Amino acid sequence: MIFHPRWIVVTALALSTLFAGCSSPGAGTGNTGNTNGGNDGSPTPSNDAAGFFVDGSNNVEGEGPRQPSSDEEDGEETQSHFRGIQVDPRYEDTAGAKFVTHADINGDGMVDIITGHNQSQPVQLHIQGRDQDGNVVFDTVTIGGTLPIGTMAGVEVADMDQDGALDVVVLVKSDGTIAFCLDGESNSDNFTGLIAILFSPGPAGDITDGDQWQQVIIQDSYSPFNNRWGKPQDQLRAIDFPEEGGYTSLAVGEIDGVNGPDIVVTSNVPIIPCGTGLNTVELWLNPGNNARNGDSQMINSNAVPALNMPPTFWYPIWLDINAPLIRDCGIYDVDGDGDLDVVAAHSNTATQNIRWYRNPLNEQGLNAFLAGSFQNDNKALFTSTWEQRPIGTVDGDVGNLVIGDMDNDGFDDVLVRAFGQGVAMWFRRPTLDTDVDPTFPPDNPDNTAGDNTPVPDRFNFPWQVYVLDDFSPFRPVGLAIGDLTNDGANDAVVSVGGALYWFDSTVGISVFDEWGRDFVLDDTKENGTTDDPTDIDFVDNGTLINNMIVVDVDGDGVNDIVATFDRRVDSGLADDSVVWFRNTLFEENN
């Protein structure tokens, strides 16, 4: 049985520097891309993919980027068919853009953008509309932020209380408080984190009125003061790199099959002071209609009837305990059995640093789903029926992961970046009909999964791995997957150094050969355009692009890219933005 030392919490007024802008140019890391203005950093109206606007408005008029000259010498020729348009207000300086996702938040059929920012600390909706000329415009609304939402580790959107309106889930790495153990120990370098949900006012309210969004903190049964003591970052600032220290990642989806979307988080906990040293992969089961009641309670198989009622409380389950340091997580149906499994990336383990946790729900039922033993003075259930299975091992530090079908075989794969090694690579989800030797795993003649999906008895089969690109000595950071050319094949987007690239899977003999690297833009202060690209050796390491999504923003039938730009040059508090790269591939004049 694990006992948690008792602590008290005070507001961290003395820690204001935790949220200050980074004053050193470049964090010694390789995050990517942004859209700059003039050489002095001022906005410069332009129609090219450097990311500025016509007449100061966020419109989509104007021609696409000019094609590169034939005498380009640097080898990084742009084939960009994107035009950068700022989503957040152009003349307002919200700093530290870190997370971006999308949803039709107001139900009007148009894609809206939702963002989280780790320096100015707002959670914002960017609601899409049209002006009188039919141009795309965004109305930005702040719905949360600052104490207790400080440094964030994830932002997701889902209907958490099943009322038909989309809510926003925020994983908070640091809420701005310091925990003191009752023996007097404290460490201001550690984090106190929590899970917050911003509930929509729904159809009866006004979602553009931030005051009408209800903020609920899930009461953490793990600790008496509801916030989690988190391990401090090792080297990189967690305000810049959310996978560093404390809570590191968030995923939302219906895991138990009832009561709506559940919450998966990863947590790195220090040994001292006030900590157990037990890093965890956690599943928080949603009480559905009672989700706005933030109370939580321990659970076991006897609670199955309660889950079907629905329950009153949030129920925490640990899928992994005493795990290696955890950087990121995701959810999808890995084995094709109809329930969602959990994928996690670990940074400092000698083997299986990318692994998946197999959900037993559809094969064994809800009782098996909840089977396990209680830990931490009976405050949380550690499940014993979720098998840990390998995806693969990367020699070194594994960071972010994204999930998508890289080889277009109908099954999602896992794309990761090895931060220290400067490599982006993807792991192919195994199938029986693979044309790539060796087949994985040995044939499954009984086809027990029902969809030609092999599920071996052994737990130690690594997946086949393919390097997307080697950026060494630079470091890839942001990753995304989606079809950018309307050819039915997914492409990949990677940010590295001060550059943003997209990768075409169709240029080689097969998707297992080298993908074509296409330049979108760089983010140097001297050259922020795509029609005169800068070689990767000269791009600006001072810009961090942490998060990117591929989605058809304007509904023209072609996917675009949306990315967060956190500039670290000078004060680190100016010129940050959320940029929509509008895909102009099929426009006549492109």
N, C-alpha and C positions, 0 to 999 in steps of 0.2 A: 504494500500500500504506500502511496506516495503522498507526503504531506507538504503542503504549500505554506511557507512562512507567512505570517500575517504582515500586512503593510497598511500604511495610511497614505493618502494622496493629497498633494497640495498643488495649486496652480503654479506653473513654472514661469513666473514672471522674470526670473533671472536668466531664463533660457531664450530670450528673444532672439539671440544671435542664431539659434537653430534654424530660424525661418528667414534669416537675412539672405540677401542675394550673394552669390559666390563672386568674390571680387577678383579672383585670379583668372586670367584668360585661359580657357581650356582646362578641363578637369583631368587631363592626362588619360582621357578615355576616347572612345570612338563613337560618339553618337552623331546623328546626321541631320542634315539638310535644314534649310530654311529659305525664306525669300527675303532678300535684302533690297534696300533702295539705293540711294546714291552712295558715293564713296564715304560720305560722312555719316551713313546710317539713316539719313532722312528719307522719307517716302518719295519715290520718283514715279510719276504716272507712266505706265507702259502697258502695251498689249501683249508682251511676250510672256514666257512662262517663268519669268523672274518673280511673279507673284504680286504685282501691284494692280491698280484699279483705274478704271476710266472715270474721270470727273469725281473721284472720291467716293464712288459708290461700289458696293459689292456686286457688280453685275457680271454678266457673262458675254458682253458684246466684244467685238474686236476679232482680229485674225489670230490664228495659232502661231506658234514659234517659227521663226525663220529657220530654214535648213542650214546646216553647217557649211562653211566654205570648203572647197575641194583641197585647199592647201593646208589643212589642219595638221599639226605636227605632233600633238601630244598623245595620240592613240586612244583617247577617250571621247570619240566622236559621239555627239548626242543624236539619238534618234527619237528624241522626246516628242510626244504628241500630247503634251499636257500644258495647261495654262493655270498658273497659280493664282488663287483668289482667297483673300483672308476671310475667315468665317467670323471670328470674334471682332468686336468694334475696332476699327482701324486706329482711331485716335485715343484709345484708352489702353493703359499699360498694365493689364493684368499679367503678372509674371509667373514663370515656372510651369508652363503648360506641360502636362505629363501624361494624362490619360484621355482617350477619345473612344467613344462608341456611338452607335446610331440606333434610332428607332423612330417610328411615327408617333411621337409623344402626344400629339393633340388629335390624332385620328382623322386628319384631313387628306390622307393618301400621299403625303410628301415626306421625304426623309428629313428628320431633324438630327442635330448633332448634340451630344452630351459630353461635357469635358470636366476634368478635375485638374487643378493647378496647385503646385506644392510650395510656391513662394507667397503669392498673394492669397492663396488658400480657398478660393471659391469653388463651388460646384455649380456649373452653368448649363442651361439649356440654350441652344441656338436654334430657334424655331424658324423653319423655312417658309417663305412666302413669295409673292410676286408683286412688283411695283406696277404702276399704271402702264408701263411699256412692256410688261411681261418679263422683266429681268428678275433673276433670283436675288432675293434679299434675305437676311437673317436677323431676327429679333432676339437679342441676347437677354436672358433672364437668369439672375442668380437665385438659387433655391436653398443654398446652405453654404457652410464654411466657417472657418476659425473655430475656436473652442466650442465643442469637442472635436470638430473636424479640422485637424491640423495637417501634418504630413500624411499623404494618402499612399496606399499601396494597391489600389484598384477601384474601378468604378464600373458598375454593370447596371443594366436596365431590365426589369421584368415586372409582371403583375404579381406582387408578393402577397397581397391580401385578397386576391381573387374577386375584386370589385369591378373588373373590366377596364381599369385605368393602369397605365404603366408607372411604376415606381422606380426610384434610383437607389441602388445599394452601394455603400461606400465602405471600403476597408481602410480603417485609420491606423497608420503605423504609430503615430504619436499624437496624442490629444492635447499636448502642451502642459501636462502635469508631471510632477516628480513623485515617485513612490518612495516612502521611507519605511523600512522595516521597523518593527516595534523595538528591536534592539539598537536602533539608532543609525544603522547603516543606510547609505543611499549612494546612488551613482547617477549623476545627471546625464551621463553618456548613454544610458539605457533608454528604452522607449516604453511608454504606456499606451497601448493600442486598444481598439475596440471595433465592433461592427455596428454601423449606423445605417438606417433605412430612412430615406426621405419619401414619404407617402404622398402621392398625388391627391389634390382635392377632387379629382374626378370630374365627370360631366356636370355635376351640380356646382362646381367651383370654377375658379379662374386659374388655370395653370400658369398664366403669365404673371400672376401675383405671387412672388416668392413667399410672402407671409402665410399663404394658405397651404403651403406644403408642411406636413407634420413630420417632425424629426423624432425618430424612436431609436434608442440605443438598446441593442440586445443585451440583456443582463447576463453577464458571463458567470456561469456557475463555477468556473475554474478559480475565480478569485473573489474575495469578499467585496471589492470595490468596483467590480464589473469591467475594469480595464486590465489588459494583459501586459505584464512586464515583458519587454522584448529585448533580445540580445542586441547590443550596439553593432553598428557597421564595422567591418574589419578595416578597410582602407578607403573606399569610396564613400562620398557623402550619400546617405540614404535619401536626402531630399532631392538629390539628382538621380539616383539609381534606386528605385523602389524595391528591387530585389535584395537590397542590403539591409540586414538587421530586422529584428522584431517580426511583425506580420509582413509577409512578402508578396502574397498573391491571392487573388479572388476569382472564383468561378461560380456561376449561378445556373441552375437547371434542376429539373424534377428528377431526383435520384431515387426516392422511395415509392414513386408511382401514385402518391396521394397528396392532396392539399396544396398543390402548386409548387413553384420553384423552391428548391433548397439552396443552401449556401455552403460552398467549400472554400476553406481558407488554409493557408500554411503559416506556421508560426515557429520562429526560432527564439528559444528562451534561454537566458543566461543561467549559469550555475549560481553565481553570487552577484550582488546580494538579492535576497528575496526570490530566488528563482529555483526551479527544479532541474534546469539543464536539459529538459526533455523537449526536443523539437517535434512538432506534431503536424500531421495532415488531418484536418478536422472537417466533419460534416455536421451542419446545423439543420435539423429537420424542421420544416416550416409548418406552423399550426394553421395555415390557410386563412380562414376568415378571422382568426384571432391573432394574425401576424402583428397587428398594431399593439398587442400586449407584448412588450419586450421581455417578459419574464422567461427564464429557462428553468428546466428541471431535468434531473437525471432520468434515464430511460433504460428499460430492458425488454425482453420478449413479452413480459406481462402487459406491456403498454400497447400491444398490437391493437386491441379493441379501441384504445384511446386514439390511436392514429387514424382509425377509420371513422371517428365521430364528427368532426375533427377534434384534435386536442386543444388545450388551453395554452400550453407552453411551447417554447422552442426547446428542442431536445438535441444536445450535443453528443456526437459520437466521434471517437478518435479512430481513424483508419490506420494511422501509423503513430508510433510513440517511440521516443528515443531515437529518432531518425537522424541521418546526417543533415547538415545544413540544407535548407530547402529554398530554392530560388523562385520557382514558378509552378503553376498547376493549370490543368485544363480538364474538361469533361467531354466525353463522347462515347458512343457505343463501340468499344474496341472490338469485341468478340461477336458482334452481330446478333446477340440474343435478345435484343429488345429493351434492355435497360442501360442506363448511362454508367460508364465506368470513369475512374479518375486517373489522370496522368500527372506525374510530378517530376520535376528536375531537381537534382541534388548536386551540390557543388564540390563536396570534399570527400567523396567515397571512392574506394578503389575499384568498385564494380557496381553495375546496375545504377549508375547515377541518373539514368532516365528509366522510369519504371511505371507500371500501371497497376491499379488496384481493381480487381475484378469483382463487380457487383453481383452478389448471389441471388438477388431478388427474384428474377424470373425463373431461375432454375430451382430454387429451394424455398422461396416464399419469404414473407415478411418476418416470420419468427427467426429464420436463419439469418436474415439481414441484420437483426438486432442482437444476435447471440454474441456473448463476450463476457468480459469481467470488468468490474469497476476499479477505477484508478483515482489517484489524487483525493484520498479521503472520501471516496464514493461520490465525487462531484462530476465524473465523466465516465462514459462507457468506452472501453477499448474493445473493438470488435475482433472476433477470432475467425470469422468466416470470409473475410475479404482477402483473397489470395493476392500476394504481391508477385508480379511477374515482370521480367525484364523487357524493356524496349531496346536498350543498348547501353554501351559505355563509351564515354568520350574521355580521352586521356587529358585530364585537366579540368578547368572550371567551366561547368555548364551554366548558362544563364537562362534567358527567356525561351519559351517555346510557343509555337502556334500550331493549330491543327487544321488540316485541309488535304484534299486529294491531289497530291503532287504528280502522280503518274496516270491520273484519269482512268483508273480501273474501277471506279465506283466505291472505293474504300478510302477513308481518311487516313492520312499519314501524319507524321510528327516532324516539323521543321524546328531546329534548335540553333542557337548560336553558342559557340565555345568562345567566350569573351577573351580569355587570356591567350588563346591560340589564334584568334583572328579568323576563325572559320565559321561559315554557316553550312550546316549539313542536315540532311533529312533521312528519316528512318521509315522504310517502307513497311506498311502494315501487311502482314503475310496473307496470302491466298493460295488456294490449291492450283489455280490455273495460271500461275506465273510463268512467263517465258524466260525468266532470268534464273539461271542455276546458281547455287543449289536451291531447290524448293524448300520452303519453310512452312511448318515443320514436316516431319514424315506424314505421309498421307493419312487422312482421317476417313476411312472407308464407310464408317457409320453415318458420317455427315450429321453429327449430333446437334450442331448449331442450326441446321436447316437451310443454310444459304451458301454451301460450299466453303464454309469457313473452318479452317483447322483450329482446334483448341487442344493442344497436347496435354498429356498427363504430366509430363515433366514441366518444371517451372523455369528452366534456365536456358531457353532458346532466345538468343538475341536476334533482333530484326536485321535485315539487310540495310546497309547504310551507304549513302551517296553524298559526296561533297558538292554543295551548290556552288561555292566559290571560296577561295582562300584569299583573305584580305591582308594577311600578315605583312608588315607589323602593325597594321591598323586593326581596329576592333569593330565588328558589327554590333549593332544594338537593337534597332527596331526591325521587326519582321511582320510580314503580312502575306496572305495567299488569296488569289482571285484571278478571274479571267479578264485581262485588260485589252484583248484584241478581238473579242467576239468570235473566236475560232473553236470554242468549246473546250479548250485546254486551259487549265489553270496556269497562271504565271506567279512569280514571287516578287516581293518588294523588300529591299534591305537598305537600311541606313548605315553608313560607315564613314568615319572621319567627318568631314563636312559635306558629304555627298549623299545623294539619294539615287538608287538604282532600281530598275525593274528587270527581271530575268524572264526570258522567253523560252518556254520548254519545247518549242517546236523546231528549233534550228538545227538540232543534232539528228543523228540517225534514229535515236530513241530518247525518251526522257531520262534514261540512265546514263546518257553521255553528257558532255558539257553543255550547259544552258547558255543562251546568248545574253550577255550583260549589256544593258542599254542604259545610258546616262540620262537622268532626269534633270538634276541641277546640282550645283555646289552652293555653299554658303560662305564664301569668302567676302570680306568687306570690300575688296577691290573689284570683285567680279561675281555678281549674283545672278547671272543669266544662264540660259541653256543654249543660246545660239553661239556662244564663245566659251566652251567648257574649259574647266581647269583640270589638269591631270590630278589623279588621286594623291600624288606626292605633295601637292601644294594646297590641298583643301584645308579648311579651317576646322581644327579639332575642338574649337570652343563652342560649337553648336550641338545640342543634344536633341535627337529625335527619338523619344522613348517609345512612342506608341503610334501605330498606323492602322488604318482599316481600308479595305477595298469594298466600295459600294457605289451603286448608281445614284448619286446625290440628286441630280436634276431630272431624273426620269426620262432621259433621252435614249435609253436602251443600251448604254455603254457604261461599264464600270469606271469609276474614278478612284482617286486616292485621297484620303484625308489624313493629315499628320500633325503631330504636336511639335512645335519648335521652341526650344528653351535655349536661348543664346547665353553663353557664359562669358563673353568678352566684356571688357570694361566692368561696370557695376554688376552685370548679370541680371539687371532688373528692367532693362529696356528692350524693346523690339521683339519680345516674345509673342508668339501668335499660334493660332490654329489655322492651317492652310488646307484648302480644298484644291487639289490638282485636277482640274476638269479635263476629261479625256476628249480631245478634238480629232481623234484618228479618222473619223468618217465624215468630217466636214469638208466641203468641196475645196476650200482654199488652203487646206492644211498642207 
